[in-house]
């Protein structure tokens, strides 16, 4: 499957799941309080740390491995099922202490429910990774859509019944079951069900370095809610989590799509000894232009977006969104750096960059949370800048691009972002109370942002212009038979 076709299928999957997630979030924001969301958020921080250790990088190993044998497949299965059972028991074991730590029994109960995820996930993860390696993104799309729909349906139903924060945990567990059941339908014939230990050391040798970096990144991402819940309150953690959720929308919309396809694409190029510098710079141009335009829109439209999506009770999240949008923009290059280095098998560089980035995030998050909710958001921006510098340095070491080439890419994306940000800025300055006129503000801001984005892509000769020309050319060719028939 070609890279463009893979991107199209993955994008459709992400957009469909995103629509479901946005709808569910809007409903749940009105059924649950900030305090209840905060309780679930701090529990998920602990779960996300364990989730990284669950596969021990076995999935990334399978994607980049040039010669996959039955013994290596069995070894991957052994690592994933063994760690799944072990970590499920660990999460259940820390549930009671975590409840005491936050002085809230809801955290304990949520962890007990989520512990079941670790026992179920391995039955879908091996199939998912193999489909990624083969670039079969349609089955992956079906698996992930089943997850999104199940999660939304169960969470909303239970929250409507008044179960509170634990509704989100049961929804998460039900979604994991649905994902595993769909994955079983696409499991290739001949894939071994019995585990094996012959190649486990080889799998762990690569996986330990990659998963250590991923673990550091997850700790860093979860540290704001973790520290905020401890140093301030669960309600503050809830407001921060909701603001950060808007960044997650873009992550799912663009970053996840680009990262999953890019990792397999770079791995394929590595196996076939093809050029990686050109594709890396091109993908970096695409991701920064899209991310910076979105971030610029959010900086000015945050109050209107929060009011429309979540309601008035979440208004304190709006000022946080502007700072977190800046952090999202600063961290945009990291997505392509991590995808390229992982796909190329540069596990050592992934580990070093991930650790350097994580240290800055955790340290600044602790300081910011101690000072307050808004100071934490500002600290996230500073940490994102430091992390990006570490990842770009690691990527340059492997891919061998020049600083001049990098600056040319970033300069072009900056022009596009400025064009996309002009209209939202004018709307923000013109409207007296943007949150009270949220629908009108967003309609004008979004339309103006889209037009400014397209105009600057075209006039600045950004690499996205070639993609637009290709898309318009295909539509024109598709319309020709219909026109000739009149």
N, C-alpha and C positions, 0 to 999 in steps of 0.2 A: 504494500500500500504506500502511495506517495505521501510526502510530508504535508502537502496542501490538503489532500483528501483526509488524512488523519486529523489535521487541524479542524476541518469542517465538521467531521463526525464528533470529535471531542468537544467542539464548541457547542454543537446542538445539545449534546448530553449535559454540559455544564449549564447552558442557558435554561434548559427545561428543569433541571434540578434547582437552579437558582430561583426560578419563578415559584416553584413549590416552597422553597425555603423562605423567600420573602413573604409569601402569603402566610405561611405558618408563623413566622416571626411577628408579623403585624397582629395576628390573632392572639398569640401567646403574650405579647407585650401588654395586652389589655386584660388578660386573664390572670397574669402573675405580677407580683409586686417586685420592685428593684431588690428588695431584701431576699426574696425567693430566688431570683435570677442569680444574685450574688452567691448564695449557698451552693447552687449547682456549678457556678463558674469556678469556685475554689476547689470543689471536688474534681472537676474536670482537669484542673492543673495537675493534680496528683496522678490522674488516670493517663494523661497525655505523656507524662514522663515514662510510665510503665509501658505505654503503647510503643514507644520507640525501641525499647529493649526487647519487645515481644518477638520481633523477627530477627534481631541481631544482624541487620543488614543483609540477610539471606536473599531478599527480593532483589536488591540492587546488584548483588553478586550474580544472580541468574540472568539479569538483563544484559550485563556487560561481558559475561563469560563467552569466550570465542568457541570453545568446544564443550558442549553440554552432553554428558553421558548419563546413563541410568543411575550410576552410583552417585553422581553429583545431584541429580534430582532427588534421590532418596535422602541425601544428606541435608538438602534444603528443607525437605518435609520433616526430617527429624528435628532440626533446629527450631522450626516454627511451632510444631506441636508440643515439643518439650518445654520451650519457654512459655508457650501459651498457658499450659497447666501450672507451671511454677509461678508465673506472675499473677495468675488468677488467685492463687492461694495467698500470695503476698498482699494483693490489694484487699482481700477479705481480712487479712491479719492486721492491716493498718487502719481499718475502718473505725474501730473504737477509739484508738489514740487520736485520730484526726478529728473525730467528733468532740473529744475533750479539748483539743488544741484550739478549735474555733468556738468552743462552748455552745455547740449547736448539734442536736441529735440528727438533724436533717442531713448533714454532711456524712455522718456515719451510715445512715440508711441508703443514701445515694451510692456510696462506695460499695456497699454490699450488692446492690443490683448490678452495678457496672462491672463487678468482678467476673460476672458470667460472660462478658464480651470476650475475654481472653481465652476461654475454652472453645468458643465458637468460631472466632475469626480465622484460625489456620485453615479451616475447611474451604474458605473462599480465597484466601490470600495467595496460595500457590497457583491456582488457576488464573487469578488476576495478573500475577507477575508474568506467567508464560504468555498470556494474551498480549501483555505490554511488549514483551520481547519480539513477538511475531507481528506487532503493530496491527492487531485485530481490535480496533477500538469500538466497533459496534457492539459486540458482546459486553465489553467493559461499560459502555454507556447504559445498557439495559440493567446491569448489576447496580450501578450507582443510582439510576433513577428509581429502582425498586427500594433502595436504601432511603432515598429522600422522601418518597411518598409514604412509606411505612413509618418513618420517624415522625413526619408531620401529623399523620392521621392519629397515631397512638398518643402522641404528646398532647395534641389539642383535645382529644376526647377525654383523657384523664384529667387534664387541667380544668376542663369545663365541668367535670364531675367533682371538682374541689380538692384534688389530691395534692395540689401545690407543687413544690420544687421537684419532688420525686417523679412527677409526670414526665419530666424531661429525661430522667434516667431510664424509665421503662420504655419510652419511645426509642431511645438510643439502642437498648438491648434488642427490642423487636426488629429494628432496622438491620442490625447485625445478622440476625437469624435470616431475614429476607434476602440479604445480600449473599449469604452462604448458600441458600437454597437455589438461587438463580445461577450462581457460579457452578454448582454441581452439574447443571444442565449443559454447560459449555466445557466441562473438563475433557481434555483430549483423550481419546482412546490410547491405551498403552501407558499412560502416566501411572507410575507405581503408587499403590496405596500403602505398601509396607515401608516403614522407615529403614534407614541404613546408616552406618557410622563410618564407612570406609573413607569418605571424602569430607567428613565434618570439619576436620582441621583446616582444609583449604577454604571452605565456606566461611568459617569463623575468622580466618586470617584477614580476608578482605572485609567481611562484614563488621568486624569489631571496630575498624577504623572509621568506616562510613557511619555506623550506628552511633559511635561516640560523638561524631560531629552533629548528627541529627539529635542526639540526646541533649547536647549542649544548646542547640538551637531551640529545642522544645522547652528546656528549663528557662531559657532567656525569654521566650514568648509568654510563658506562664507566670514569670516572676512578678509582673505588675499586679495582677489580681491576687497572687499569693501574698505579697507584701502589703497591699492595700487592705486586704481582708484582716490581716493581723494588726497593722499599725493604725488603721483608721476604723473601718466597719465593713460588714458584709454589704450594706446598702451602697457604700462608696464603690466597692468592688463591682456591684451590679451596674451602677452608672458607667463605670469605666468599661466593663464588658460589653455593654450595649453600644457605646461609642466605637469600640474596637470592632464590633460586629459589622459596622459599615465598611471597614477596611477589608473584612473577610469577604464581603460581597465581591469586591474587585479581585481578591485573591482567587475566589472560585471562578469568577467570570473570565479572567485573563491568565493570572499566574499559574493556576493549576493546569489549565489547558496547555499553555506554552511549555511548562516544565515537564509534563508527562511525555509530550511528543518530542521535545528537544532532547531529553535524556536518551530515549531509544534511538533518535536520529543520530546523535553524536556517537552512541555505541556502535551503530551500524557503520558509520563513517570510519570509526577506529578499526573495526574488524576488516574493512575493505581498504584500509590505508589511504583514505581520501583526505582532502584539505578540510581543516576545521576553522581556520582563522576567519575566512570570508563569511561562512555561515554564522559564526559566533557574533561578529560585528553587525551583521544584518539583523539577526534576532535581537541583539541589544538595542538597535535603533528602533525596532518595532515595539518592544516592551516598554522602553522609556517614554516614547511618544504617547502611547496609550495611558500609561500609568500617571505621567505628569499632568496630562490633560484632565484625567479623572480627579486627581488630587487637587488641582486648581479649582475645579468645579465645587468640590466639597468644602474647601476653605471658606468660600463665601456663602454657599447654600446650606451649610450644616443645620442652622436653626429650622429652616423650612423642611428639610429631609427628616429630621428627628420628629417634628410635629406631625407630619403626614404619615410616616411609617409607624411610629410607636405611641403617639399621643402626648398630651401635655405633661403627664407625670414623669416623662423622661427628659424634660427640658434641660436639667443640669448636665446631660451628656453632650449637648451641642457645643459648648466651648472646647471640650476635649477633642471633638472630631477634627477641628481645624489643625490642632497640633499633631494629631495622629495621622492626618492626611499628609502633612509634611514628612513625617517619619516613613509613611508608605512610599512617597516619591523618592526619598533619599535611598531607600532600600531596594528600589526597582532593579538595579543591575545585579543584585545578589542572586535573583532567580535564575538568570542565564548562566552566571558563573558556576553556581552549584550544579545545575543541570549538565553543563558541559564537562566539568571536572568529574562528576560521577559517571557520566556516560563514557568518558575516556579512561576510566579506571584509575584516576589520580587520587587514590584514597588518602594518601598522606597529606596532600595539599588540602583536600576537603576537611580533614581533621584539624589541621593547623588553623585554617581560616575560620572554621566553625567555632573552635575554642576561643580564638581571639575575639570574635564577635560576641560570643556568649558572655565572656568576662565583663566586657564593657556594658552590655545590657543589664546583667544582674546587678553590678555595682551601682550604676546610675538609677536603676529601678528602685533599689533599696533606699538610696538617698532621696529620690523623688517622692516615694510613698511616705517616707518619714515626714517630709515637709507638707504634703497634701496631695489631693487628687489632681489639681491642675498642674502642680509642679512635676508630678509623675509624667503627665503627657508631654511636657517640655523636655524632660529627661529622655523620653523615648525617641524624640527627634535627634538629640545629640548622639545617643547610642547607635541609632540607625546609620548616621554618617560614618562613625568609626567602624562599624561592621562592614559597610560597603567598601571602604578603603582596604580592609584586610582581604576581602574576597577578590577585589580587582587585582590586587598584588599577586594572589595565588593563581588567578586565571592567566595573568600575563606571563607568569613563570612557565606555564604549560603550553599555552596557545601561541605565545610569542607575537602578540600584536604590539604596535608602538603606541606611545602616549599621544602622538599626533593623530593617529587613526581614531583613538578613543575620544579625544576632544572634538574631532570633526563630527562624530556620531552624536555626542551629547549636545553639541551646539545646535545641530539641526533639530533635534527633539525639543530643545528649549524653545525655539521659535514656534513650533507647533503648539506647545503647551501654553505659551503666551497668547496665541490666537484663540485657543479654546477657553481661556480664563477671562478674557476681556468682557464678554457679555455677563457672566455671573457677577463680576465685580461691579459693573454698572447697575445691575438689578439690586445688588446689596446696598449700594450707595443711594439709590433712588427711592427704594421702599422705606417708609417710616418704621414699620413693624413687619419684618419679613416672615416671622413665624405665624402671625395672624392672617397673612395672605399667602399661605404656603403653596396652594395649588397654582395661583397665578405666577408667583415668583419662580417656582420650579419649571413651569411651562416655558416662560420667557428665557430663563437661565439655560435650560437644557437645549432649547432650539438654537439660541445664540451660540452656545458652546459648540454644538455639533457643526454649525455653519463655519464658525471660526476655525475649528479643527480641520475641516475639509479644505478650507481656503488656504490655510498655511501649509498643509501637506502638499497642496498643488504648487503654490508659488515658491516654496522653499526647496522644491525638488527632493523632498524627503523620500526615502526608500519605500514608504507606504504608497507613494503615488503609483509605482509600478503595479502594486497589487490592485489598486483601484482601476487602473487601465485594463488590467487582465480581466477583472470582474466585469467591467463595462463592455469589454470586447466579447466576452462569452454571452452576455445578455443580448448584445446586438446580433450575434450569429444565431442565437436561438430564436430571435424574432424574425429573421429573414424568411424562412419558409412560410410563416403565417402571412407576411406581407405579400409575397409573390402569389399567394393563392387568391387574392382579391381581383 
